[in-house]
Amino acid sequence: MKKEREEVWLDEPNMLTFEAQGFQCIIRRMSTGHLCGYVGITKSHRWYGIYYADFARLITVHGGVTFSDHWRWDGDLPDENVWWIGFSCTSEGDYIPYDDRPSIGNQVYRDMSYVMCEVEGLALQLSQIKKRSILNKIYNLLRRK
């Protein structure tokens, strides 16, 4: 198993829930030790029920958007009718604590604080979707292709 000088993930929670921009947000640790961040949108949001690949290039977040779906994991969540949009800290350059593959280059562990900032940024972008009519027009054009 790989080791890093400071194993900060050992002192972090495995899941954190909070609110940002009026959205439910969750950070969850996966079995390999890396974190994923999610923002929950409701049916009133323009992208509710939309597959992430249809809008991912319109959002800036660590490693890009890699998930959109209803929550499918164990645990108590505030509302099971929420569509979750998320990202994973498994991009090139990310340190994955319990990944047995050899490290390549200078990898960085993306800690809870870093992921929280990224989730808050994602929530901010999602909150502006309804406000930016030009973005909605671009999205509609992309969906027609």
N, C-alpha and C positions, 0 to 999 in steps of 0.2 A: 504494500500500500504506500502511496506517496505521502511524504511528510513536508510540511512547510514550517518555517521557523516559528511563526506565531499562528497557532491554529485557532483563530478568532471565532470560527464557526461553532466551536465547542461551547462558547459562552452566549451564543445567540439563541433566540427561540426558534422552534421549527415552523411556526406559523404566526403571523401578525395580521390583525385586521384593523382597519382604520377607515376614515372617510376623507376624501379629497374632492374638491369642486362639486360636492353634493353626490358623489358616487361612492358606492361601497368598494373598498380596495382590500386586496389580500396579497401577502407575500408568503410563499410556501416553500419549504425546503424539500427537495426531492431526494430519493434514496441514494444518489451519488454525492449528496452534500451541497450541491449548488442550489441557488435560489431562483425562483420564478416570481414574476410580479403580474398581478391581474387587476383590471378595473371592470366593475360590473355596470352594464348599462341596462336600462329598462325598455319596455316595448315602445315608449314614446321617442326613443332615440332613433335617428335615421339609419344607423348601422345595426340595429337589433336584428339578429338572425342572419346577418350577412357573413359569408365565409371570409376570413381575414385576408386571403390572397387578393380579394377584390378591392381592398383599400389599403393594404399594408404599405405601399409606396407613398402614401399620403401622410404617414405618421412617422415621426422620428422618435425612436426609443432604442435603448441598448440592444444591439443585435437584430433589431427589427421586430415587428409583430410576428409571432409564431403560433398564435392560438386564438381561436374564437369559437365558443360553444357554450352549452349549458354546463354547469358544474357537474362533474362526474366522480368526484372523490369523496371519501368519507369525511364526516365532520359536520358540525352545526354551522349553518350559514344563515344570515339574516333573511334572505329571500331566494327560494329555489327557482323563481321565474326570471332570474337575471341572466343576461347574455354576457359572458366574460370575455374580455379581450386581454391578451397577455403576451409576455415575452420570457425568454429563458436566458440565463447567464451561462450559456454553453457555447458562446461564440469563440472564434479564433482569438487567442490571447487570454481567455478566461481560465482560471485555475478551478478544477473540479476536485474537491477534496478526496472523494472515495472512488476515483476513477483509476483503475490499475494500469492504464496505458501510460507510457513514459511521457513526461512533460516535454513540450517543445518550446524552446525559446523562453522568454521572460513572461510567464503567465501571472495574472493578477486575480486574487480572490475578490469577487464582487460581494461585499458585505451587506448586512441589513440596511445600514445607513445609505449606501450607494443605491441599492435597489429601491428603497423608499423614495429617494429623490427622483429616480426614473419613473416610478409609478405615479408620483405626483405630477410629473411632466406629461405623462400619458393621459392622466385625468384632465389636465388643463387642455390638452389638444382635443380630447373627446368632448369637452364642454363647449368648445368653440365651433364644432361642426355645424350645429344649427344656426349659429350666428353668421357663418361665412357662406353666403349664398353662392359665391363663385366656386368654393370648394364643392358644394353640392352639385353644381352644374358640371364640374369636371368629373365627379364621381359618376353621375348619370351617363355622361359620354363614355366613360370607361366601361360601364356595365353593358352598354349596347354592343361593344365589340365582341 
